[in-house]
Amino acid sequence: MYLKGPNERQLPIIPLPSGQVLLSGVTKRISIVNRPDIIALLRKVYGTTTEEFLANSHIAIGCVPLNPPSPVQFYSDRKDQKNEENGLGKTADKSTITPDDKVEDKAPGTVISAFVTADPSDARAGDLYTHGVMARIVFIEEKAGGSANILVEGLSRFRVVEIKQEKPYVEATVELIADEG
């Protein structure tokens, strides 16, 4: 999008759910249901009409996976407690613990461990891996029932240099990495 240095540019970023990746030369289908961040990105970068999309289809985006789920711990007998995670400013509360944990069945003072997975539509800088893939949107697929997907094609790997904005969608300065071989 915007060239910063010989290998740097600013890209709008689509956070991929934990465990999903995009590789160079590979296409991937990404659901945009319940993803207001992707809708905002598409409207801002590509426009709202077919003509605007076709005129802007050369604009690249970035796809960056979320970090793996984070462990958190709580005491079973304390109300409204929060767990600050590693200074990243990410908090969780007891409501994030799955029903299988049965907090009410634990003895007072018991430490309960759980894992918190970030929501890709609400991703923050600390939720994202440091590397991703520059991509282009090759197709927007509307499906029956109001759901939709985008099809992206991976172009080149990059390292995230700096997150420039988190809302309404993530935007970052990235440094392109030359593919070996």
N, C-alpha and C positions, 0 to 999 in steps of 0.2 A: 504494500500500500504506500507507505512513505519511507523513503530510503534515508537512514540516519548516518550510516558509515558504509564502508565497502561491503560489509556482510550484515548490516543491521537494517531492520525495517519495523514499522509499527503495524500490528495485525489485530483485528478483532478475533477473540478466542472463543471457541466452543468447548466448555469443559465436558469431557467424556466420563460417564459413570465409572466408578472404581472397578478395575478388572477389564476394562475395554481399552483398546489402543487402535490407532491408525498407523499404517506403515506406508512408506514411500512406494508408489506404484500400485497401491491397493485401493479398491473402492469400499466404502462402508455406508450402510444405511443407518441414519440417526433419526429416531422418533422426535418430533417436535411437540408432542402432546404433553401438556403440563410443563412446558419449557418457555416461560415468558422471556427469558434471556435470549433464546435463539430467535424468537419472533421479533424482539426489539432489534437484534443484530441484522436480521434480514431486511427489515423496514428501513433502518438507517443506512446500511451499506448498499443494498441492492434496489431499494425503492419499493413501491407498492403495486406497480403495474407490470405486466409482462414486458412491455417495451422498455421500462426502466431496468428490469432484471437483465434483459438481453444486452442492453447498452453497458451494464456494469458487471457482466458475467466474468470479465477478466480479473476482477479484484479477488485477491487471495484472502483466505482466513487461516486461522491456526486451530488445531485440535490438540488439546492437552488432557491426559487422563488425570483423574483425581487420585490423591494419595490413598493408600489402603485404609480401611477402618481403623479408628484410633481407640485404644483401650482407655476406659475411665473407671473410677472406683467411687463408691458411695458407702455410707454407713446406713444400715437398715432402719435405724431408729431416729434419724434426723430428718426434719421436714424442710422442704424448699432449699436444699443445699445445691450448690453448683460446683463443678469440677473445672478449674482452669487447667487447660492442657498445654504444658510445655511452653508457656509464655506466648503462644500464637494468638491469644485472644479468643480462642474458640471455646465455648462453654457448652455444657450439657447438663441436663437435670434428670431426676428420676423418671420423668415421663418418657425418656428415650430408651429405657430398659424394656426389653421384650416381656410380654406376659408370661413366658415360660420361666422367667426368673423368680416369680412369686415372692416379691419383696415382703409382703405381709406375713409370710410363713417363716421368715428368718428371725433368729434370736436377736434381741436388742444388742447393738454394737457390732453386729456382723458386717464385715466388709463385703460388698457386692461388686463384682467386676462385670463389665459389659463392654461392647464395642459400639462406637458411634460412627456411622457412615455419613459423610457430607452429602448434601443434596446438590447435584450438578447445576440446577437452576439458580442456586443461591451460593455458588462457590466464591470463596475469598482467596486471596493470594496464598495463604498458608495451606489451603486445601489442594493446591495443584502441584503436580510434578514439576521439576525444573526443565524438562525437555518435552517437545511435542513435534508435530508434523504440520508444515504449511500445506494447505489443501485448496482445491477449488470445488465449488458446488456445481455438480454436473446435471442435477435434476431435482425438481421439487415434485413429490408424489402426493397427490391428494387422494385419500381413501374414503370409502363409504363410512358413514357414521361420524364424519367430521375430523377424523384423525389424519395426520400427514407425516411424511418423512422427507428428509433431504438425503440425497446421495452425494457423498463427497469422495474426491480422489486425492490420495496423498501425493504430494509433489517433492518435498524436501524436508529433512530434519532440521530442527532448530533448538537453541537453548534460550530459555526465558531470561532476559536481562533485567527487566523491570515491569511490574504491573502498573499501568498508567491509570486504569479505572476498573471498578468492580461492578458498577451499576450504570445503566440498566443491563449491560452485558460487559464481560471482561474484555479489556483491551491491553495489549502489552507490547513493549519493545522487545524484539527477539533478534538473536544472532544466528544466521543460517550456518549450517554445518555441511561441508562438502561431503557427498557420499563417496566412500572409498571403492575402488575397483572399477 
